[in-house]
Amino acid sequence: MTNSVSSTSDRKYNIAAFFSGVGGIELGFEQTDEFRVVFANEFDKYARVTYALNYPDTPLDSRDIHAVPADEIGDNIDVIVGGFPCQAFSIAGYRKGFEDDRGDLFFELLRMIEARKPKAIFIENVKNMVGHDHGNTFKVIREALTDNNYFIKWKVLNGKDYGNIPQNRERIYIVGFDNKEAYDLFEFPEEIALTTSLKEIIDFSGEKERVYYYEEGRQNFYDQLKESMTSQDTVYQWRRQYVRENKSGVVPTLTANMGTGGHNVPLILTDSGRIRKLTPKETFNAQGYPKDFKIPEGVSNGQLYKQAGNSVVVPVIRRIAEKIADALNQSKGQSQFDREGQVGLIYTQMNGPFEGESYLVDYFSSQAEAEQFVANLDEALPILSRDDYLTFVKKKSSGAFYSLVTNK
């Protein structure tokens, strides 16, 4: 990987990773040769087996994140990364502290960010997080990060459009910096042409174990598969009651449950005219993992499919990480963590539901002072209440606005 500007120091940026899974985010960052993982945390024991097999030298913590003291992840953490499960929660849960461990995993990631104050943060999640829980989930995340003086940008990227990987996988990526100069320098990567073919990630000619094949007499829906699956230029799925063809000619979005119950599993027509599902290795290929990525023995296919389905499109991560490295390398900006006050004024620009940016303008002693500051600006932007914001999100609107956060 070549950067336009060389690193400002002779060391790589240190990463602490959470909800690591099998290490897809970390791999994408390390492929840039600008970052190194000094701490990773993953609670799932089967995912840890795959992680440890492929990255034996990476320190891998096995505890539930709630049990991880922030001072144990390292002193010189430059970047914190993670893709936490998307769950509903309220700002009240954030304000009252972290005693409540009912699954508010974002707040645990935020606990690490608040304690270690990295230069940059990177979060990956499902496409619809902005509208999750009627818009409240993303509102809390956005305000919590900006209230901690991070300047953030987010965008939904599809693996087939931004990673040159033939999988239809849309995910939202949130990138934040501790100063506005790095934030201004950062831009998400541009769309690129899809040149990787299905045959580069799927073996249509090789013979696999019988467990992967669908045959007459073994599946009661086999006749429907046989009738519908006629092309090798696409990938199919059995959707409980019907056969779905992915008309874009790529692998459909991989899911964590694709190995259970016989549904959602990507299916292909082999060169010999047989029908089979993708192997676990092929599902990792469809996430852009390198061909030498190792599949552990003794772990069930169901767990391996789950790991691949929960993972990320590695080349998309790598391309974003390159942009993060460029911004960090070029920026001379100092962290702005010293800003604090009673009422925070947050600026947000949203380009529809799937792209935007947000940062804390400044703190004020009162809401009236913040409102007066906005009134004196040349550009007249509204200050949206919570209900105004939720309506804005529901309508999938575009535009810029302010919001207020009160620190109690």
N, C-alpha and C positions, 0 to 999 in steps of 0.2 A: 504494500500500500504506500502510495506517495502522497505526502501532504504538501500544500503550497508553502507552508512555513514549518521549519523544524522545531522540535520541542525546545521550550525555554529552559529545560533542565536536563540533566543526563539520566534521569530516572523516568520510568513510566508512571502514569497516574494510577494510584492505588484504588481498587474497587472493593467494596463490601456488597455482597449480593444476598438477597433474601427471596424466599419462595423460589428457590433455584431450579426445582425440577431436575432435569438431567443436564442443566448448564447451558442452554441455548443462548440466553442473553450474554452470559459471560464469554461464551465462545465467539460470538459476533464482535464483542469489544476487543478480545485478545487478538483476533485476526487482523486488526488494524496495526498491531505492533506498537500501539501507543498506551495500552493499558495492561495491568496485571491484576489478577484476583488474589487478594490477601485474606479474604474471609468469605465463606459461603455458608448459607443456612438452608437446610431442607429437612422437613419433618417426616416425609413419606419414606419408609425404609426401602421400598422397592426402587424408587427413583434414586435413592442414594447409592444403591448397588451399581446402577448404570453410570451415575456421575463418577463414582470412585474408580470404576474400570477405565473410563476415558480420561480422567484428570486426576491421576493418583497423587500428584504433588500439590494439589489445591487443598488448603485447610477447609474441611467440610464439617460443620457443626450440625448435630442431629436433633437438637432440642426444639421444642415448640418455641416459636418466636417470643411468646409471652415470658418464657423463662430465660431469655438471653439478656444479660446486663449489657447496656450500651457501651460500657467502658471495656468490654472484653472483645470488641470487634476490631480494635486497633486504634492507634493514636493519630496516624497520618492518613486518613481516609479522604481521597479526593472526589470520589464518585460513589453514590449509593444507588443501586439498581434493584428493581423487583417488579414482579407481576402478580399482585395479590388478587385473591378471589373477589369478585364484585358483589358487595352486600349492601343492603339498606342500613343506614344509620342516621343519627341526627347530630346536629351541632351540639346538642345538650350532652351527648356522650363524650364529645371532644372536650367540652368546657369542664366537665366534672373530673377529668383526669383519666388515668389508665387502670383503675382498680377493676373495672368491669371488663371481663375477658370473654364476653359472649360472642365473639367472632368479628369484632371490629378490627380486622387485620390491617386496614390502612393506618389506623392510629398507632399500631405497633411499628409499622414502617416509619411513620412520622416521628415516633419516639427516638428512633435511631438517627433520623435526619436532624432533629432538634439537638441531640446530644453531640453528634460528631461534626455537624455544620460543614458538609462537603462542599467543594467548589461547584459541583454539578449533581443533578439527580436525573434518573431515567426510570419511567414507569410505563409498563405495557399492560393493556387491558382489552376487554371486549369492545367492539365497535360502538355498541349502544350505551356505553357508560354515561355519556352526556345526558341521555334521557332517562336513565335508570331511576326508579323511585320518583317519577314525575319531574326529574331534573334536580332533585335535592342532593343525590349522591355526589354528583360532580360539583355542585355548588360548594358543598362542604370541603371536598378535596381541593378545589381551586382556591378557596378562601384560606384554608389552613396552610397551604404551601406559600401563598403570597403573603399571608400574615406573618410567616416566618422569614420574610424578606427574600424569597426566591422569585425570580423573573421567569415566567414559564410560557412555553408554546406547546400546542398540541395539534395533532393531525391524524386522521385515519388514513392508513396506507394499505394497499392490497398487495399481497405477496407476488401475484402474477404481474403487477404493474411496476413494482418498485424493487423486486428482488430477483427478477429473471428466473422465477421458479413457477412451474405450471400447477399452482394450487390457488384456488379462489379463497383467499383468507384475508379478511379485513380486520384490522386491529387498530386501536387508538394508542398513540405514543405520546407521552408527556415528557418534555425535556425542560429542565430548569437550571438556572445559574444564580450564583450569589452576587452578581453585579450586572448592571444594565449593559455595559459594553460587550461582554461575552454574549449576552442575550441578543443584542442588536446584530452581532456578527453571525449568530447561528441561523441557518436556514435548513429546513428539511430537504432531503435529496429530491432531485427531479425524477419524473417518471422515465422509465427506460423500456426499450422494446423487449418482448418476451421471445427469446431465441432458443431456450432450453425446451426440448421436446419431451413428450411423455416417455418415449423409448429410452431417453437418457436417464430416467429415474425408475423406470419399471422394466422388468425382464419379461418380455412377451414370449420368448422362445424357450427359456430354460424350464426344466421339470422341477416342480416343487413337491413338498410333502402333501399327501392326500388331504390332510386337514384343511388345506386352503382351497380345495376345489368344491364346486357346487355340482351335484350330479343327480340324475334322475333316480327317484326313490329315496334320496337322502334329505332333500328339502321339498316340502309340499308346494312350494311356489316355483319350483324349477322350470316348469313349462312356461310360466310367464317370463322368466329370465331368458329362456331360450328363444322365445318369440321376439322379445324386445331388443336383445343385445346382438347387434349386427355389425358394429363398427369397432375398429381398433383406434380410431382417431379421437375417442372420447372415453370417459370413465362413467360408470353407472353406479347406482345405489338401489338396494331394496329398501323401500320406505314403508314397511309394515304391510301394506296392501297393494302396492304398485311399484313398477320399475321407473326410476328417475334417471334420465340421461342428462349429464352436465353439458349443455349445448355450447358452452364456451370452449369446450375441448381441453379442459384442464381437470385436475383432481378437485372434487368438491371439498369444501371446508372439512378438515379432519376434526373429529370430535373425541372427547374422552371416553365416550361409551360405545365407540364403533366396534369394539371387540365383544360386546355383550348382546345377547338377544337376537342376533342375526340381522339387525337393521343398521342403517347408516354406514355399513362397511363399503368402502370403495371396491367396485367390481370391474374386471376387465375381461375381454375376449382374447384368449391367447392365440399364438400362431397356429396351434393345433386345433383351434376351434372349441377349446374347452373354456369353461367359465370359472374364474377363481377370484378370490379377494386378494388385496395387496398383502404382502407379508409385512411383519413389523419393520424389517429393514427398509422396505420400500416406502413405508409411511414416514420414516425418518428422512429418506431421500426427498420426499415431497415437502419436507420442511427445510430443505437446503443444507442438511448436515453433510459433511464430507464423506466420501465413499469409505474412508478408513475408520469411520465412527463404529465403535464396537457394540454389539448386542450381547448382553450377559447371558450365560447359560443358567438354567435353573429358575429363571423368572418366567412366569406364565405369559402367554401371548396376550391375554386380557390386560395384564399390567403393562406390557410393552406398548400396546395400542393406546392405553390411557396416557402413558408418558409422552408418546408422540402427539396425541391429540391435545394435550395440555401445553405443549411446547410452542415455540416461536419459529418464524421463518428467518433462519440465521442470516442470510445475505441482506435482508432488510435491516436487521439490527446492526450489521457491520457498516452499512452505508450511513445510517444515522450516527453511529459511533465515530465514523470518520469526520462527520460534520461537527460533532461535539469536540473532538480533538482539535480540529482547525480553530474553533472558537476559543478554546482554552489556550492554545498556543499563541494566538494573535492578540488576545486580550491583555491589556495592562491594568484593567480595572481592579479596584480594591473591593473586597467584600463589603456589603452594606448591612451586615448583621447588627450594627450598633443602633439602628433606628428602632425606636420604641415609643409608645404613647397610648393614650386612652382610646382614641378612635382612628382607625385606619381607613384611608381612602384608596380603593382598589379600582384600577382602570382595566377594562376588558374589551377586547375586540373579538367578535365571533363572526366567522364567515359561514353561516349556516351551522348545522349541528356538529360538523365533523372537522372543523379547523378553527383555531383561534389563538389568542395570546392574552396574558394577564399579568399585572404586577402591581405592587403597592406603590402609590405615588408618594405618600408621606403619612405621618401620624399627626394628629391634632389633639388638642386638649378637650375638645367637645364636638358634638355633632354639628352644632351651629357654626363653629369655626370652620369645619370641613365644608359645610354647605356654602359658606361665604367664599371660601377659596375657589370652589367650583364656579360660583356666580361671577367671579372676577376674571375667569379665563376667557380668552378670545373665542375658543371653540365651545359652543353650547351643547353639552352632552347631558343626558338625564342621569339622575341618581335613582337606580332601580331598587325598589323594595324587594323583599323575598318573593311576594306574590307576583310582582311585575316580572321578575326574572323567570319564575316558573312558567308564566304565560309566554314569555319570550322564547323559552326553550320549546314549549309545546307547539308553538307555531313555526318552529325551525327557522327562526328569523336570523337576519344578518344585521350587524351594526355594532357601534361602540357605545359604551355606557360606563358609569361609575357605580360602585356599591360601597357600603360602609360596614365595617366590622368593629365591634366594641369589645375591648379587652376588659374583663372584670377581675 
